[in-house]
Amino acid sequence: MEEHIQLSIAEYFHYYGENSFRKVESKVLRKLSNEDKIIATGGGIVQCAANRQFL
């Protein structure tokens, strides 16, 4: 996430808020799913029903 947003997660939360972060997080999840990688998520990603279903 930090590579994608070019800020620490704490900085992103400070400047843009959690709602914005969660939207970006969902986009990154879908983008990374097309790659051969293991995705380690934080606990907040499953708050969104669409993310839970996707995972």
PDB file of N, CA, C, O and CB in Angstrom:
ATOM      1  N   MET A   1       0.826  -1.187   0.000  1.00  0.00           N
ATOM      2  CA  MET A   1       0.000   0.000   0.000  1.00  0.00           C
ATOM      3  C   MET A   1       0.869   1.249   0.000  1.00  0.00           C
ATOM      4  O   MET A   1       0.615   2.191  -0.750  1.00  0.00           O
ATOM      5  CB  MET A   1      -0.939  -0.001   1.202  1.00  0.00           C
ATOM      6  N   GLU A   2       1.895   1.252   0.845  1.00  0.00           N
ATOM      7  CA  GLU A   2       2.718   2.453   0.944  1.00  0.00           C
ATOM      8  C   GLU A   2       3.431   2.756  -0.374  1.00  0.00           C
ATOM      9  O   GLU A   2       3.613   3.922  -0.725  1.00  0.00           O
ATOM     10  CB  GLU A   2       3.741   2.297   2.065  1.00  0.00           C
ATOM     11  N   GLU A   3       3.830   1.725  -1.096  1.00  0.00           N
ATOM     12  CA  GLU A   3       4.429   1.957  -2.420  1.00  0.00           C
ATOM     13  C   GLU A   3       3.408   2.593  -3.350  1.00  0.00           C
ATOM     14  O   GLU A   3       3.734   3.505  -4.109  1.00  0.00           O
ATOM     15  CB  GLU A   3       4.956   0.633  -3.029  1.00  0.00           C
ATOM     16  N   HIS A   4       2.199   2.121  -3.290  1.00  0.00           N
ATOM     17  CA  HIS A   4       1.153   2.613  -4.186  1.00  0.00           C
ATOM     18  C   HIS A   4       0.755   4.050  -3.864  1.00  0.00           C
ATOM     19  O   HIS A   4       0.592   4.867  -4.771  1.00  0.00           O
ATOM     20  CB  HIS A   4      -0.069   1.711  -4.108  1.00  0.00           C
ATOM     21  N   ILE A   5       0.597   4.364  -2.576  1.00  0.00           N
ATOM     22  CA  ILE A   5       0.114   5.689  -2.199  1.00  0.00           C
ATOM     23  C   ILE A   5       1.241   6.695  -1.978  1.00  0.00           C
ATOM     24  O   ILE A   5       0.987   7.891  -1.831  1.00  0.00           O
ATOM     25  CB  ILE A   5      -0.718   5.588  -0.950  1.00  0.00           C
ATOM     26  N   GLN A   6       2.471   6.219  -1.956  1.00  0.00           N
ATOM     27  CA  GLN A   6       3.645   7.086  -1.802  1.00  0.00           C
ATOM     28  C   GLN A   6       3.657   7.868  -0.487  1.00  0.00           C
ATOM     29  O   GLN A   6       4.236   8.951  -0.409  1.00  0.00           O
ATOM     30  CB  GLN A   6       3.712   8.055  -2.954  1.00  0.00           C
ATOM     31  N   LEU A   7       3.022   7.317   0.533  1.00  0.00           N
ATOM     32  CA  LEU A   7       3.005   7.870   1.881  1.00  0.00           C
ATOM     33  C   LEU A   7       2.957   6.692   2.847  1.00  0.00           C
ATOM     34  O   LEU A   7       2.614   5.575   2.460  1.00  0.00           O
ATOM     35  CB  LEU A   7       1.783   8.848   2.097  1.00  0.00           C
ATOM     36  N   SER A   8       3.303   6.947   4.102  1.00  0.00           N
ATOM     37  CA  SER A   8       3.049   5.908   5.090  1.00  0.00           C
ATOM     38  C   SER A   8       1.532   5.827   5.272  1.00  0.00           C
ATOM     39  O   SER A   8       0.807   6.767   4.949  1.00  0.00           O
ATOM     40  CB  SER A   8       3.789   6.208   6.460  1.00  0.00           C
ATOM     41  N   ILE A   9       1.078   4.723   5.779  1.00  0.00           N
ATOM     42  CA  ILE A   9      -0.357   4.572   5.982  1.00  0.00           C
ATOM     43  C   ILE A   9      -0.853   5.604   6.991  1.00  0.00           C
ATOM     44  O   ILE A   9      -1.933   6.170   6.821  1.00  0.00           O
ATOM     45  CB  ILE A   9      -0.692   3.144   6.458  1.00  0.00           C
ATOM     46  N   ALA A  10      -0.081   5.846   8.025  1.00  0.00           N
ATOM     47  CA  ALA A  10      -0.469   6.856   9.020  1.00  0.00           C
ATOM     48  C   ALA A  10      -0.597   8.234   8.386  1.00  0.00           C
ATOM     49  O   ALA A  10      -1.535   8.972   8.687  1.00  0.00           O
ATOM     50  CB  ALA A  10       0.551   6.901  10.164  1.00  0.00           C
ATOM     51  N   GLU A  11       0.338   8.585   7.512  1.00  0.00           N
ATOM     52  CA  GLU A  11       0.267   9.884   6.834  1.00  0.00           C
ATOM     53  C   GLU A  11      -0.970   9.959   5.947  1.00  0.00           C
ATOM     54  O   GLU A  11      -1.671  10.971   5.932  1.00  0.00           O
ATOM     55  CB  GLU A  11       1.538  10.130   5.995  1.00  0.00           C
ATOM     56  N   TYR A  12      -1.235   8.881   5.208  1.00  0.00           N
ATOM     57  CA  TYR A  12      -2.397   8.873   4.324  1.00  0.00           C
ATOM     58  C   TYR A  12      -3.676   9.068   5.140  1.00  0.00           C
ATOM     59  O   TYR A  12      -4.536   9.865   4.764  1.00  0.00           O
ATOM     60  CB  TYR A  12      -2.462   7.552   3.520  1.00  0.00           C
ATOM     61  N   PHE A  13      -3.804   8.346   6.251  1.00  0.00           N
ATOM     62  CA  PHE A  13      -4.973   8.506   7.119  1.00  0.00           C
ATOM     63  C   PHE A  13      -5.093   9.951   7.580  1.00  0.00           C
ATOM     64  O   PHE A  13      -6.187  10.516   7.594  1.00  0.00           O
ATOM     65  CB  PHE A  13      -4.885   7.563   8.337  1.00  0.00           C
ATOM     66  N   HIS A  14      -3.979  10.542   7.954  1.00  0.00           N
ATOM     67  CA  HIS A  14      -3.988  11.919   8.453  1.00  0.00           C
ATOM     68  C   HIS A  14      -4.480  12.899   7.377  1.00  0.00           C
ATOM     69  O   HIS A  14      -5.324  13.754   7.648  1.00  0.00           O
ATOM     70  CB  HIS A  14      -2.578  12.321   8.927  1.00  0.00           C
ATOM     71  N   TYR A  15      -3.953  12.768   6.171  1.00  0.00           N
ATOM     72  CA  TYR A  15      -4.274  13.725   5.105  1.00  0.00           C
ATOM     73  C   TYR A  15      -5.611  13.457   4.412  1.00  0.00           C
ATOM     74  O   TYR A  15      -6.319  14.397   4.050  1.00  0.00           O
ATOM     75  CB  TYR A  15      -3.179  13.713   4.079  1.00  0.00           C
ATOM     76  N   TYR A  16      -5.959  12.188   4.225  1.00  0.00           N
ATOM     77  CA  TYR A  16      -7.120  11.853   3.392  1.00  0.00           C
ATOM     78  C   TYR A  16      -8.234  11.103   4.115  1.00  0.00           C
ATOM     79  O   TYR A  16      -9.355  11.039   3.610  1.00  0.00           O
ATOM     80  CB  TYR A  16      -6.673  11.038   2.240  1.00  0.00           C
ATOM     81  N   GLY A  17      -7.954  10.545   5.266  1.00  0.00           N
ATOM     82  CA  GLY A  17      -8.970   9.852   6.046  1.00  0.00           C
ATOM     83  C   GLY A  17      -9.119   8.374   5.700  1.00  0.00           C
ATOM     84  O   GLY A  17      -8.622   7.890   4.683  1.00  0.00           O
ATOM     85  N   GLU A  18      -9.820   7.688   6.583  1.00  0.00           N
ATOM     86  CA  GLU A  18      -9.974   6.244   6.439  1.00  0.00           C
ATOM     87  C   GLU A  18     -10.826   5.862   5.233  1.00  0.00           C
ATOM     88  O   GLU A  18     -10.504   4.894   4.545  1.00  0.00           O
ATOM     89  CB  GLU A  18     -10.584   5.667   7.691  1.00  0.00           C
ATOM     90  N   ASN A  19     -11.898   6.592   4.959  1.00  0.00           N
ATOM     91  CA  ASN A  19     -12.761   6.230   3.819  1.00  0.00           C
ATOM     92  C   ASN A  19     -11.983   6.226   2.516  1.00  0.00           C
ATOM     93  O   ASN A  19     -12.132   5.311   1.706  1.00  0.00           O
ATOM     94  CB  ASN A  19     -13.944   7.198   3.710  1.00  0.00           C
ATOM     95  N   SER A  20     -11.161   7.232   2.309  1.00  0.00           N
ATOM     96  CA  SER A  20     -10.344   7.294   1.102  1.00  0.00           C
ATOM     97  C   SER A  20      -9.354   6.138   1.064  1.00  0.00           C
ATOM     98  O   SER A  20      -9.155   5.516   0.021  1.00  0.00           O
ATOM     99  CB  SER A  20      -9.602   8.632   1.023  1.00  0.00           C
ATOM    100  N   PHE A  21      -8.736   5.856   2.202  1.00  0.00           N
ATOM    101  CA  PHE A  21      -7.773   4.760   2.275  1.00  0.00           C
ATOM    102  C   PHE A  21      -8.430   3.440   1.907  1.00  0.00           C
ATOM    103  O   PHE A  21      -7.861   2.657   1.147  1.00  0.00           O
ATOM    104  CB  PHE A  21      -7.162   4.672   3.676  1.00  0.00           C
ATOM    105  N   ARG A  22      -9.616   3.185   2.435  1.00  0.00           N
ATOM    106  CA  ARG A  22     -10.299   1.915   2.160  1.00  0.00           C
ATOM    107  C   ARG A  22     -10.644   1.767   0.687  1.00  0.00           C
ATOM    108  O   ARG A  22     -10.605   0.655   0.160  1.00  0.00           O
ATOM    109  CB  ARG A  22     -11.568   1.805   2.997  1.00  0.00           C
ATOM    110  N   LYS A  23     -10.977   2.849   0.015  1.00  0.00           N
ATOM    111  CA  LYS A  23     -11.252   2.785  -1.426  1.00  0.00           C
ATOM    112  C   LYS A  23      -9.986   2.415  -2.199  1.00  0.00           C
ATOM    113  O   LYS A  23     -10.021   1.572  -3.097  1.00  0.00           O
ATOM    114  CB  LYS A  23     -11.811   4.136  -1.932  1.00  0.00           C
ATOM    115  N   VAL A  24      -8.880   3.047  -1.846  1.00  0.00           N
ATOM    116  CA  VAL A  24      -7.608   2.744  -2.504  1.00  0.00           C
ATOM    117  C   VAL A  24      -7.199   1.308  -2.196  1.00  0.00           C
ATOM    118  O   VAL A  24      -6.723   0.592  -3.077  1.00  0.00           O
ATOM    119  CB  VAL A  24      -6.502   3.735  -2.053  1.00  0.00           C
ATOM    120  N   GLU A  25      -7.380   0.893  -0.961  1.00  0.00           N
ATOM    121  CA  GLU A  25      -7.037  -0.460  -0.536  1.00  0.00           C
ATOM    122  C   GLU A  25      -7.776  -1.498  -1.383  1.00  0.00           C
ATOM    123  O   GLU A  25      -7.190  -2.499  -1.797  1.00  0.00           O
ATOM    124  CB  GLU A  25      -7.367  -0.653   0.954  1.00  0.00           C
ATOM    125  N   SER A  26      -9.050  -1.257  -1.636  1.00  0.00           N
ATOM    126  CA  SER A  26      -9.842  -2.185  -2.453  1.00  0.00           C
ATOM    127  C   SER A  26      -9.320  -2.242  -3.887  1.00  0.00           C
ATOM    128  O   SER A  26      -9.249  -3.319  -4.479  1.00  0.00           O
ATOM    129  CB  SER A  26     -11.322  -1.772  -2.449  1.00  0.00           C
ATOM    130  N   LYS A  27      -8.960  -1.103  -4.441  1.00  0.00           N
ATOM    131  CA  LYS A  27      -8.414  -1.063  -5.803  1.00  0.00           C
ATOM    132  C   LYS A  27      -7.091  -1.815  -5.881  1.00  0.00           C
ATOM    133  O   LYS A  27      -6.856  -2.563  -6.829  1.00  0.00           O
ATOM    134  CB  LYS A  27      -8.220   0.392  -6.263  1.00  0.00           C
ATOM    135  N   VAL A  28      -6.236  -1.620  -4.896  1.00  0.00           N
ATOM    136  CA  VAL A  28      -4.930  -2.290  -4.882  1.00  0.00           C
ATOM    137  C   VAL A  28      -5.114  -3.795  -4.727  1.00  0.00           C
ATOM    138  O   VAL A  28      -4.401  -4.569  -5.365  1.00  0.00           O
ATOM    139  CB  VAL A  28      -4.040  -1.738  -3.741  1.00  0.00           C
ATOM    140  N   LEU A  29      -6.051  -4.220  -3.895  1.00  0.00           N
ATOM    141  CA  LEU A  29      -6.330  -5.648  -3.737  1.00  0.00           C
ATOM    142  C   LEU A  29      -6.669  -6.283  -5.075  1.00  0.00           C
ATOM    143  O   LEU A  29      -6.134  -7.337  -5.420  1.00  0.00           O
ATOM    144  CB  LEU A  29      -7.476  -5.868  -2.745  1.00  0.00           C
ATOM    145  N   ARG A  30      -7.541  -5.656  -5.817  1.00  0.00           N
ATOM    146  CA  ARG A  30      -7.936  -6.215  -7.112  1.00  0.00           C
ATOM    147  C   ARG A  30      -6.790  -6.195  -8.118  1.00  0.00           C
ATOM    148  O   ARG A  30      -6.634  -7.122  -8.912  1.00  0.00           O
ATOM    149  CB  ARG A  30      -9.123  -5.448  -7.672  1.00  0.00           C
ATOM    150  N   LYS A  31      -5.998  -5.138  -8.078  1.00  0.00           N
ATOM    151  CA  LYS A  31      -4.847  -5.046  -8.985  1.00  0.00           C
ATOM    152  C   LYS A  31      -3.837  -6.155  -8.687  1.00  0.00           C
ATOM    153  O   LYS A  31      -3.352  -6.817  -9.604  1.00  0.00           O
ATOM    154  CB  LYS A  31      -4.168  -3.661  -8.864  1.00  0.00           C
ATOM    155  N   LEU A  32      -3.525  -6.356  -7.418  1.00  0.00           N
ATOM    156  CA  LEU A  32      -2.524  -7.354  -7.040  1.00  0.00           C
ATOM    157  C   LEU A  32      -3.004  -8.776  -7.262  1.00  0.00           C
ATOM    158  O   LEU A  32      -2.189  -9.687  -7.407  1.00  0.00           O
ATOM    159  CB  LEU A  32      -2.137  -7.175  -5.596  1.00  0.00           C
ATOM    160  N   SER A  33      -4.304  -8.981  -7.292  1.00  0.00           N
ATOM    161  CA  SER A  33      -4.823 -10.337  -7.459  1.00  0.00           C
ATOM    162  C   SER A  33      -4.499 -10.902  -8.835  1.00  0.00           C
ATOM    163  O   SER A  33      -4.575 -12.115  -9.035  1.00  0.00           O
ATOM    164  CB  SER A  33      -6.324 -10.354  -7.238  1.00  0.00           C
ATOM    165  N   ASN A  34      -4.145 -10.055  -9.773  1.00  0.00           N
ATOM    166  CA  ASN A  34      -3.778 -10.511 -11.111  1.00  0.00           C
ATOM    167  C   ASN A  34      -2.319 -10.940 -11.191  1.00  0.00           C
ATOM    168  O   ASN A  34      -1.859 -11.406 -12.233  1.00  0.00           O
ATOM    169  CB  ASN A  34      -4.045  -9.418 -12.123  1.00  0.00           C
ATOM    170  N   GLU A  35      -1.595 -10.783 -10.088  1.00  0.00           N
ATOM    171  CA  GLU A  35      -0.181 -11.142 -10.049  1.00  0.00           C
ATOM    172  C   GLU A  35      -0.005 -12.395  -9.199  1.00  0.00           C
ATOM    173  O   GLU A  35      -0.849 -12.709  -8.359  1.00  0.00           O
ATOM    174  CB  GLU A  35       0.676  -9.972  -9.491  1.00  0.00           C
ATOM    175  N   ASP A  36       1.078 -13.094  -9.420  1.00  0.00           N
ATOM    176  CA  ASP A  36       1.380 -14.307  -8.675  1.00  0.00           C
ATOM    177  C   ASP A  36       2.084 -13.917  -7.376  1.00  0.00           C
ATOM    178  O   ASP A  36       3.309 -13.977  -7.273  1.00  0.00           O
ATOM    179  CB  ASP A  36       2.259 -15.284  -9.519  1.00  0.00           C
ATOM    180  N   LYS A  37       1.273 -13.510  -6.374  1.00  0.00           N
ATOM    181  CA  LYS A  37       1.810 -13.029  -5.115  1.00  0.00           C
ATOM    182  C   LYS A  37       0.931 -13.485  -3.965  1.00  0.00           C
ATOM    183  O   LYS A  37      -0.234 -13.839  -4.145  1.00  0.00           O
ATOM    184  CB  LYS A  37       1.934 -11.504  -5.125  1.00  0.00           C
ATOM    185  N   ILE A  38       1.516 -13.465  -2.787  1.00  0.00           N
ATOM    186  CA  ILE A  38       0.755 -13.643  -1.565  1.00  0.00           C
ATOM    187  C   ILE A  38       0.441 -12.249  -1.045  1.00  0.00           C
ATOM    188  O   ILE A  38       1.331 -11.403  -0.944  1.00  0.00           O
ATOM    189  CB  ILE A  38       1.539 -14.504  -0.501  1.00  0.00           C
ATOM    190  N   ILE A  39      -0.811 -12.011  -0.717  1.00  0.00           N
ATOM    191  CA  ILE A  39      -1.232 -10.694  -0.250  1.00  0.00           C
ATOM    192  C   ILE A  39      -1.491 -10.775   1.251  1.00  0.00           C
ATOM    193  O   ILE A  39      -2.391 -11.488   1.693  1.00  0.00           O
ATOM    194  CB  ILE A  39      -2.506 -10.201  -1.015  1.00  0.00           C
ATOM    195  N   ALA A  40      -0.707 -10.047   2.026  1.00  0.00           N
ATOM    196  CA  ALA A  40      -0.900  -9.972   3.476  1.00  0.00           C
ATOM    197  C   ALA A  40      -1.668  -8.691   3.760  1.00  0.00           C
ATOM    198  O   ALA A  40      -1.172  -7.591   3.511  1.00  0.00           O
ATOM    199  CB  ALA A  40       0.475 -10.005   4.257  1.00  0.00           C
ATOM    200  N   THR A  41      -2.862  -8.836   4.273  1.00  0.00           N
ATOM    201  CA  THR A  41      -3.717  -7.677   4.497  1.00  0.00           C
ATOM    202  C   THR A  41      -3.752  -7.293   5.968  1.00  0.00           C
ATOM    203  O   THR A  41      -3.390  -8.076   6.846  1.00  0.00           O
ATOM    204  CB  THR A  41      -5.129  -7.955   3.996  1.00  0.00           C
ATOM    205  N   GLY A  42      -4.186  -6.093   6.207  1.00  0.00           N
ATOM    206  CA  GLY A  42      -4.498  -5.670   7.561  1.00  0.00           C
ATOM    207  C   GLY A  42      -5.924  -6.070   7.883  1.00  0.00           C
ATOM    208  O   GLY A  42      -6.655  -6.531   7.007  1.00  0.00           O
ATOM    209  N   GLY A  43      -6.317  -5.902   9.111  1.00  0.00           N
ATOM    210  CA  GLY A  43      -7.647  -6.318   9.537  1.00  0.00           C
ATOM    211  C   GLY A  43      -8.780  -5.513   8.957  1.00  0.00           C
ATOM    212  O   GLY A  43      -9.905  -6.006   8.871  1.00  0.00           O
ATOM    213  N   GLY A  44      -8.511  -4.275   8.553  1.00  0.00           N
ATOM    214  CA  GLY A  44      -9.575  -3.409   8.058  1.00  0.00           C
ATOM    215  C   GLY A  44     -10.094  -3.775   6.687  1.00  0.00           C
ATOM    216  O   GLY A  44     -11.206  -3.388   6.328  1.00  0.00           O
ATOM    217  N   ILE A  45      -9.326  -4.503   5.920  1.00  0.00           N
ATOM    218  CA  ILE A  45      -9.735  -4.795   4.542  1.00  0.00           C
ATOM    219  C   ILE A  45     -11.012  -5.637   4.504  1.00  0.00           C
ATOM    220  O   ILE A  45     -11.770  -5.564   3.538  1.00  0.00           O
ATOM    221  CB  ILE A  45      -8.607  -5.521   3.796  1.00  0.00           C
ATOM    222  N   VAL A  46     -11.253  -6.428   5.537  1.00  0.00           N
ATOM    223  CA  VAL A  46     -12.437  -7.293   5.534  1.00  0.00           C
ATOM    224  C   VAL A  46     -13.690  -6.591   6.053  1.00  0.00           C
ATOM    225  O   VAL A  46     -14.751  -7.211   6.138  1.00  0.00           O
ATOM    226  CB  VAL A  46     -12.173  -8.525   6.367  1.00  0.00           C
ATOM    227  N   GLN A  47     -13.586  -5.321   6.397  1.00  0.00           N
ATOM    228  CA  GLN A  47     -14.779  -4.571   6.806  1.00  0.00           C
ATOM    229  C   GLN A  47     -15.720  -4.381   5.626  1.00  0.00           C
ATOM    230  O   GLN A  47     -16.927  -4.228   5.810  1.00  0.00           O
ATOM    231  CB  GLN A  47     -14.386  -3.203   7.397  1.00  0.00           C
ATOM    232  N   CYS A  48     -15.184  -4.391   4.444  1.00  0.00           N
ATOM    233  CA  CYS A  48     -15.973  -4.222   3.224  1.00  0.00           C
ATOM    234  C   CYS A  48     -16.435  -5.599   2.721  1.00  0.00           C
ATOM    235  O   CYS A  48     -15.616  -6.480   2.459  1.00  0.00           O
ATOM    236  CB  CYS A  48     -15.143  -3.478   2.124  1.00  0.00           C
ATOM    237  N   ALA A  49     -17.738  -5.765   2.592  1.00  0.00           N
ATOM    238  CA  ALA A  49     -18.289  -7.043   2.167  1.00  0.00           C
ATOM    239  C   ALA A  49     -17.748  -7.489   0.801  1.00  0.00           C
ATOM    240  O   ALA A  49     -17.500  -8.675   0.588  1.00  0.00           O
ATOM    241  CB  ALA A  49     -19.801  -6.956   2.117  1.00  0.00           C
ATOM    242  N   ALA A  50     -17.569  -6.545  -0.110  1.00  0.00           N
ATOM    243  CA  ALA A  50     -17.050  -6.890  -1.439  1.00  0.00           C
ATOM    244  C   ALA A  50     -15.624  -7.426  -1.339  1.00  0.00           C
ATOM    245  O   ALA A  50     -15.254  -8.340  -2.076  1.00  0.00           O
ATOM    246  CB  ALA A  50     -17.090  -5.662  -2.372  1.00  0.00           C
ATOM    247  N   ASN A  51     -14.819  -6.864  -0.434  1.00  0.00           N
ATOM    248  CA  ASN A  51     -13.457  -7.370  -0.252  1.00  0.00           C
ATOM    249  C   ASN A  51     -13.479  -8.774   0.351  1.00  0.00           C
ATOM    250  O   ASN A  51     -12.697  -9.633  -0.055  1.00  0.00           O
ATOM    251  CB  ASN A  51     -12.641  -6.416   0.646  1.00  0.00           C
ATOM    252  N   ARG A  52     -14.355  -9.010   1.301  1.00  0.00           N
ATOM    253  CA  ARG A  52     -14.458 -10.346   1.891  1.00  0.00           C
ATOM    254  C   ARG A  52     -14.828 -11.370   0.821  1.00  0.00           C
ATOM    255  O   ARG A  52     -14.240 -12.449   0.749  1.00  0.00           O
ATOM    256  CB  ARG A  52     -15.501 -10.360   3.031  1.00  0.00           C
ATOM    257  N   GLN A  53     -15.795 -11.025   0.005  1.00  0.00           N
ATOM    258  CA  GLN A  53     -16.219 -11.942  -1.049  1.00  0.00           C
ATOM    259  C   GLN A  53     -15.085 -12.168  -2.041  1.00  0.00           C
ATOM    260  O   GLN A  53     -14.853 -13.292  -2.487  1.00  0.00           O
ATOM    261  CB  GLN A  53     -17.464 -11.399  -1.773  1.00  0.00           C
ATOM    262  N   PHE A  54     -14.383 -11.096  -2.380  1.00  0.00           N
ATOM    263  CA  PHE A  54     -13.285 -11.197  -3.337  1.00  0.00           C
ATOM    264  C   PHE A  54     -12.173 -12.097  -2.812  1.00  0.00           C
ATOM    265  O   PHE A  54     -11.637 -12.931  -3.542  1.00  0.00           O
ATOM    266  CB  PHE A  54     -12.731  -9.813  -3.653  1.00  0.00           C
ATOM    267  N   LEU A  55     -11.836 -11.917  -1.541  1.00  0.00           N
ATOM    268  CA  LEU A  55     -10.781 -12.746  -0.941  1.00  0.00           C
ATOM    269  C   LEU A  55     -11.213 -14.184  -0.865  1.00  0.00           C
ATOM    270  O   LEU A  55     -10.457 -15.031  -0.389  1.00  0.00           O
ATOM    271  CB  LEU A  55     -10.413 -12.242   0.450  1.00  0.00           C
TER     272      LEU A  55
END
